[in-house]
Amino acid sequence: MTTTSVIDTLSYARRLKEAGFTDRQAEAQADVLRDIIDSNLVTKTDLQIAVKELEAKIEASKNDTIKWVAAMLIGQAAVIAALIKVMG
């Protein structure tokens, strides 16, 4: 997938040239800055993947909690039944 850079490297390089950089220096610095910015940006697809992974973890956690609570309720019922039998 091709993405568009968020930095206008041409304008950036022109400004560097106006400030006294050589063409080669200005273009190299613009390219490096573009690479740094683009490699650290999060895309919409990255966010969608992260959200799906988080939803899956939440669902798994919820299922584990339900299983734990159900087991505790069964255990509690067994303890109460044993107490009633012993006391009755």
Backbone hydrogen bonds, N-H to C=O, Kabsch-Sander energy under -0.5 kcal/mol:
donor,donor_aa,acceptor,acceptor_aa,energy
9,T,7,I,-1.4
12,Y,8,D,-2.3
13,A,9,T,-2.8
14,R,10,L,-2.4
15,R,11,S,-2.3
16,L,12,Y,-2.1
17,K,13,A,-2.4
18,E,14,R,-2.4
19,A,15,R,-1.4
20,G,17,K,-1.4
21,F,16,L,-2.5
26,A,22,T,-2.8
27,E,23,D,-2.5
28,A,24,R,-2.2
29,Q,25,Q,-2.6
30,A,26,A,-2.3
31,D,27,E,-2.4
32,V,28,A,-2.5
33,L,29,Q,-2.5
34,R,30,A,-2.4
35,D,31,D,-2.4
36,I,32,V,-2.4
37,I,33,L,-2.6
38,D,34,R,-3.0
39,S,35,D,-2.1
40,N,36,I,-0.7
40,N,37,I,-1.0
41,L,37,I,-0.5
41,L,38,D,-0.7
43,T,41,L,-0.5
47,L,43,T,-2.1
48,Q,44,K,-2.4
49,I,45,T,-2.4
50,A,46,D,-2.3
51,V,47,L,-2.5
52,K,48,Q,-2.2
53,E,49,I,-2.4
54,L,50,A,-2.4
55,E,51,V,-2.8
56,A,52,K,-2.2
57,K,53,E,-2.0
58,I,54,L,-2.5
59,E,55,E,-2.5
60,A,56,A,-2.3
61,S,57,K,-2.4
62,K,58,I,-2.6
63,N,59,E,-2.4
64,D,60,A,-2.3
65,T,61,S,-2.3
66,I,62,K,-2.4
67,K,63,N,-2.3
68,W,64,D,-2.4
69,V,65,T,-2.7
70,A,66,I,-2.5
71,A,67,K,-2.4
72,M,68,W,-2.2
73,L,69,V,-2.4
74,I,70,A,-2.2
75,G,71,A,-2.4
76,Q,72,M,-2.8
77,A,73,L,-2.4
78,A,74,I,-2.1
79,V,75,G,-2.3
80,I,76,Q,-2.6
81,A,77,A,-2.5
82,A,78,A,-2.3
83,L,79,V,-2.4
84,I,80,I,-2.5
85,K,81,A,-2.3
86,V,82,A,-2.4
87,M,83,L,-2.6
88,G,84,I,-1.9
